[in-house]
Amino acid sequence: MAANNSNTTERLVAAATQLISLLFTTAREQPIRLFFLFVFPLALFGIISIYLLLHLLAPKPRPPYPSEKTYLTTLPSGAISPPRPLPCWYDRWHAEGCLKEQYPTVPDGFDVPDQASIEPAEVEVSVVVPAYNEQDRIEVALEEMVEYLDTNFGRGQEGGSGRLLPTLERPKPGAGTPGSRPSTPHRLVFKCENALGGGRGQSPPRERPPRGYEIIVVDDGSEDRTVEVVLEFGRRRGLHDVLRVVSLEKNRGKGGSVTHGLRHVRGKYAVFADADGASRFSDLGRLIEGCEDVVDGSNRGVAIGSRAHLVGSEAVVKRSAIRNFLMRSFHFVLMILTPPATSRIRDTQCGFKLFSRAALPHIVPYMHAEGWIFDIEMLMLAESAPATPVLASDGSVIGTSYGIKVAEVPVGWEEVGGSKMSLVKDSVRMAVGLAVLRASWMLGVYRRRLT
């Protein structure tokens, strides 16, 4: 019996050796023939297999439930309002895109770049706060936000007569947090939205700039009293229809919560901030300045908070060795798998990012990642955004600029306990998710809509 097994093994080895020898001889004598007979079919099969596998593995966000397109707030009487319809610029954007696809205005075969439009802002700043089981941490973060926003932007609400309620006095330039730049720059860097559409020498109509702010807390299916704590805070601070609470029926993850909130913002600037308050919210002024520094001719710009300047500081040194190792490993993977501009960003994961309103239609509608790597997809979408005209000081077009520029802005940050992230498990998931995300965009599983 052993002799028979030995003979069978020897025959298999001999057959494999002959096959390898035949392939080597064929490759040496007829390389083109070998390529078309073996290498090309195998490569094609591999690409098709990966493409089909990505269709199965790539995240596909679910559409929102009807209840998720409503919000709760507090009333002046102190009661909680009935569910109110949540304004949604995304629905209008999507409907207009469907109409353009159904009734094209250009000849067939001509792709029209996605020059997405968005309805005008109603407030100056929109803050999106994703929250999952945050009853113990969110109130401190909201307190910091409201104090800063009240001081620097005011609430800008209208009374029953339609008159704007008085807003708090803005600080003089240079006031605010010691060592920080002015909190409310407003250097009029943003171009008029009608500038591209008007003729030369024509002055676009002036509209009253938006005032005030809103805070949208997106509760991601919390199992504790997060919603009650937020609404009680709003009642106590008199944030009637300023602080809005949206509840998701099923947990979607941090990325899904942020994307859902950004679809419903009304602000000239849209910022999302973590519910733990780890990032110093008073650095919002720095993000606004950073956005204005990089804004293009279509008013598109992104500014992200960065903790890279804290490397080597006590806040980072105190972290465990395994956490620092995983952080560096993830940055190495990020540098390999992401496009050039995104790979150069030193801190992609800080939960404090700001977008100009004109940048939102080029990023938010194409979001797929709902887990921890959603930040990276946002940055890649900004980098791959379609070209926009570059304007001279007189408003004339002098060229084009590809992508939306991203400003990385140092912000204050401190470690806050109670993180929902599992260090090892979520790090592995992020690396795998990043590979799937990048491959899905490269192979066309995910695509931008041409309008």
Secondary structure, 3 states (H helix, E strand, C coil): CHHHHHHHHHHHHHHHHHHHHHHHHHHHHCHHHHHHHHHHHHHHHHHHHHHHHHHHHCCCCCCCCHHHHEEECECCCCCECCCEECCCHHHHHHHHHHHHHHCCCCCCCCCCCCCCCCCCCCEEEEEEEEECCCCCCHHHHHHHHHHHHHHHCCCCCECCCCCECCCCCCCCCCCCCCCCCCCCCCCCCCCCCCCCCCCCCCCCCCCCCCCCEEEEEEECCCCCCHHHHHHHHHHHHCCCCCEEEEECCCCCCHHHHHHHHHCCCCEEEEEEECCCCCECHHHHHHHHHHHHHHCCCCCCCEEEEECHHHCCCHHHHCCCHHHHHHHHHHHHHHHHHCCHHHHCCCCCCCCEEEEEHHHHHHCHHHCCCCCCCHHHHHHHHHHCCCCEEEECCCCCEEEEECCCCEEEEECCECCCCCCCCCHHHHHHHHHHHHHHHHHHHHCCCCCCCCC
